[in-house]
Amino acid sequence: HCGKVKIELTSDITTKGFDSCNCSICYKTNFICKHVPPAGVKFITGQDDLTEYLFGTKTCKHYFCKHCGVRTHCHGYHEALGGEYYAINVCILDDVDLKGLPVDRMNGKE
């Protein structure tokens, strides 16, 4: 929103693999993400402008811009996702058309 944090995906974002989760934080922040391995993400600017939030099992770190509050990404480790991963909020990426984006629904509530 404020532009201080810039993240770029190094993989093709037009393919499938977009998720929306119904856990309390994802649902309430309307988080639509793309899960990528660490090599698939590049932090351009603003890593010092992020604040971290942990809740529940504290296994996934949720990051927000400390200036405008936008949720930028999550970082964690989950075997089902291939180990270490980043979940990047696709809404913060430039030139992403959300209309028609193939979004899978994840059940993080249970």
C-alpha positions as CSV (number, residue, x, y, z in Angstrom):
1,H,0.0,0.0,0.0
2,C,2.6,2.6,1.0
3,G,5.3,1.1,-1.3
4,K,8.1,0.7,1.3
5,V,8.1,-3.1,0.9
6,K,8.8,-4.5,-2.5
7,I,8.8,-8.3,-3.1
8,E,9.2,-10.0,-6.4
9,L,8.6,-13.6,-7.3
10,T,11.2,-15.2,-9.5
11,S,8.8,-18.0,-10.6
12,D,6.0,-17.7,-13.1
13,I,3.0,-16.3,-11.2
14,T,0.5,-17.0,-14.0
15,T,0.3,-20.7,-13.2
16,K,-1.8,-22.4,-10.6
17,G,-0.8,-22.6,-6.9
18,F,-2.6,-19.7,-5.4
19,D,-4.3,-20.3,-2.0
20,S,-6.8,-18.7,0.3
21,C,-7.0,-20.1,3.8
22,N,-9.9,-20.0,6.3
23,C,-7.8,-19.8,9.4
24,S,-8.6,-16.8,11.6
25,I,-5.8,-14.5,10.4
26,C,-5.9,-15.4,6.7
27,Y,-9.7,-15.1,6.6
28,K,-9.8,-11.8,8.4
29,T,-7.0,-10.2,6.3
30,N,-8.3,-11.7,3.0
31,F,-4.9,-13.2,2.3
32,I,-4.5,-14.7,-1.2
33,C,-1.0,-16.1,-1.5
34,K,1.4,-18.0,-3.7
35,H,3.6,-20.5,-1.9
36,V,7.1,-20.6,-3.2
37,P,10.4,-22.0,-2.0
38,P,13.0,-19.5,-0.7
39,A,14.7,-19.4,-4.1
40,G,11.5,-18.3,-5.6
41,V,11.3,-14.9,-3.8
42,K,13.4,-11.8,-4.0
43,F,13.1,-9.0,-1.4
44,I,13.7,-5.8,-3.4
45,T,13.2,-3.2,-0.6
46,G,11.8,-2.8,2.9
47,Q,12.9,-5.9,4.9
48,D,13.7,-3.5,7.8
49,D,10.2,-2.0,7.4
50,L,8.5,-5.3,8.3
51,T,7.1,-6.4,11.7
52,E,6.6,-10.1,12.6
53,Y,3.5,-11.7,14.2
54,L,3.2,-15.2,15.6
55,F,0.1,-16.9,16.9
56,G,-1.3,-20.4,17.6
57,T,1.5,-23.0,17.1
58,K,4.0,-20.2,16.3
59,T,5.3,-22.2,13.3
60,C,4.6,-19.7,10.7
61,K,5.9,-16.1,10.9
62,H,3.4,-13.5,9.5
63,Y,4.9,-10.3,8.3
64,F,3.3,-6.8,8.0
65,C,4.5,-3.4,6.9
66,K,5.1,-1.5,10.1
67,H,4.1,1.8,8.3
68,C,0.8,0.9,6.6
69,G,-0.1,-2.4,8.1
70,V,-0.4,-4.4,4.9
71,R,0.3,-8.1,5.3
72,T,3.1,-8.9,2.9
73,H,3.9,-12.6,3.4
74,C,4.4,-15.6,5.7
75,H,7.5,-17.7,6.2
76,G,7.5,-21.1,7.7
77,Y,8.3,-24.8,7.3
78,H,5.8,-27.4,6.4
79,E,6.5,-30.9,5.0
80,A,3.3,-30.9,2.9
81,L,4.5,-27.7,1.2
82,G,7.9,-29.1,0.4
83,G,9.7,-27.9,3.5
84,E,10.7,-24.2,4.0
85,Y,8.4,-21.9,2.1
86,Y,7.2,-18.3,1.7
87,A,3.6,-17.5,1.2
88,I,3.6,-14.2,-0.7
89,N,0.5,-12.0,-0.7
90,V,-0.2,-11.7,-4.4
91,C,-2.2,-8.5,-3.8
92,I,1.0,-6.6,-3.1
93,L,2.6,-7.6,-6.3
94,D,2.6,-5.1,-9.2
95,D,0.7,-6.0,-12.3
96,V,-1.3,-9.0,-10.9
97,D,-4.8,-9.3,-12.2
98,L,-6.9,-10.9,-9.4
99,K,-9.9,-11.5,-11.7
100,G,-9.9,-15.1,-12.9
101,L,-6.9,-16.1,-10.7
102,P,-7.2,-19.8,-9.9
103,V,-7.4,-19.8,-6.1
104,D,-7.5,-23.1,-4.1
105,R,-9.3,-23.0,-0.7
106,M,-7.2,-24.4,2.2
107,N,-8.8,-25.5,5.4
108,G,-6.6,-24.0,8.1
109,K,-9.4,-23.6,10.5
110,E,-9.4,-27.2,11.6
